[in-house]
């Protein structure tokens, strides 16, 4: 089976890393048909960056507009007090371990961790 879906797990709080890899690559992957489906999972310290940085928030909205779906670890968003901020961005707060496990076991998904 050919991998045709991509899960990006973004956990780094480093702003430059965020701008130059998950948010840059994430903004073009569907429009350029690199993947048929893509999902950006925000986990750990990256949640603080997403909740607090207006430029990152604008990038996330632009990426969603291309069709990339997004979710965030609800345990982490609660810990960082960021649940409402991410909900306002249209990011689903969920138990991300379920989706990560599914994607790791499903041969149609590639998983990239940052």
C-alpha positions as CSV (number, residue, x, y, z in Angstrom):
1,X,0.0,0.0,0.0
2,X,1.3,3.5,-0.9
3,X,1.4,6.1,1.8
4,X,-0.9,9.0,0.8
5,X,-1.6,10.7,4.1
6,X,0.7,12.7,6.3
7,X,0.5,13.3,10.1
8,X,2.8,16.0,11.3
9,X,3.4,15.9,15.1
10,X,4.6,19.3,16.1
11,X,5.9,19.5,19.7
12,X,8.8,21.9,19.6
13,X,8.4,25.4,21.2
14,X,11.1,26.8,19.0
15,X,9.5,29.5,16.9
16,X,12.1,29.4,14.1
17,X,11.7,25.6,13.8
18,X,7.9,26.1,13.7
19,X,8.0,28.7,10.9
20,X,10.5,26.9,8.8
21,X,9.2,23.3,8.9
22,X,5.7,22.4,10.1
23,X,4.1,25.7,9.2
24,X,6.0,26.2,5.9
25,X,5.7,22.6,4.6
26,X,2.1,22.3,6.0
27,X,1.0,25.4,4.0
28,X,1.8,23.8,0.6
29,X,1.5,20.0,1.0
30,X,-2.1,19.7,-0.2
31,X,-2.1,22.5,-2.8
32,X,0.9,20.9,-4.5
33,X,-0.6,17.4,-4.2
34,X,2.3,16.1,-2.2
35,X,-0.2,14.2,-0.1
36,X,-3.9,13.4,-0.5
37,X,-4.7,14.2,3.2
38,X,-2.7,15.9,5.9
39,X,-3.1,16.6,9.6
40,X,-1.1,18.8,11.9
41,X,-1.1,17.6,15.5
42,X,0.0,20.1,18.1
43,X,1.5,18.5,21.2
44,X,3.5,19.6,24.2
45,X,5.3,23.0,24.3
46,X,4.3,23.9,20.7
47,X,0.8,24.5,22.2
48,X,2.1,27.5,24.2
49,X,3.6,29.0,21.0
50,X,0.4,28.4,19.0
51,X,-1.8,30.0,21.8
52,X,0.4,33.1,22.3
53,X,2.0,34.1,19.0
54,X,-0.3,36.1,16.6
55,X,1.9,35.3,13.6
56,X,1.8,31.6,14.3
57,X,-2.0,31.8,14.7
58,X,-2.3,33.5,11.3
59,X,-0.2,30.8,9.7
60,X,-2.4,28.1,11.3
61,X,-5.5,29.7,9.9
62,X,-3.9,29.9,6.4
63,X,-2.9,26.2,6.6
64,X,-6.4,25.2,7.7
65,X,-7.8,27.1,4.7
66,X,-5.8,24.7,2.4
67,X,-7.6,21.7,3.9
68,X,-5.1,20.5,6.4
69,X,-6.9,19.4,9.6
70,X,-5.6,20.1,13.0
71,X,-5.8,18.8,16.6
72,X,-4.1,19.5,19.9
73,X,-3.4,17.3,22.9
74,X,-6.2,18.2,25.4
75,X,-4.1,17.2,28.4
76,X,-1.4,19.7,27.2
77,X,-3.9,22.5,26.3
78,X,-5.4,22.1,29.8
79,X,-1.9,22.1,31.4
80,X,-0.9,25.3,29.5
81,X,-4.3,27.0,29.9
82,X,-4.6,27.1,26.1
83,X,-7.7,25.1,25.5
84,X,-10.0,28.1,24.7
85,X,-7.3,29.8,22.6
86,X,-6.9,26.8,20.3
87,X,-10.7,26.2,20.1
88,X,-11.0,29.8,18.8
89,X,-8.5,28.9,16.1
90,X,-10.7,26.0,15.1
91,X,-8.3,23.4,16.4
92,X,-9.8,20.3,18.0
93,X,-8.7,19.6,21.5
94,X,-8.6,15.8,21.8
95,X,-6.7,12.8,23.2
96,X,-4.2,12.8,20.4
97,X,-2.6,9.5,21.4
98,X,-5.5,7.7,19.8
99,X,-4.9,9.3,16.4
100,X,-1.1,9.0,16.6
101,X,-1.4,5.3,17.4
102,X,-3.9,4.7,14.6
103,X,-1.6,6.5,12.1
104,X,1.5,4.6,13.3
105,X,-0.3,1.3,12.6
106,X,-2.0,2.3,9.4
107,X,0.2,1.8,6.3
108,X,-1.5,4.6,4.4
109,X,-0.1,7.2,6.9
110,X,3.4,8.6,7.1
111,X,4.2,10.2,10.4
112,X,6.6,13.1,10.8
113,X,7.6,14.4,14.2
114,X,9.1,17.8,14.9
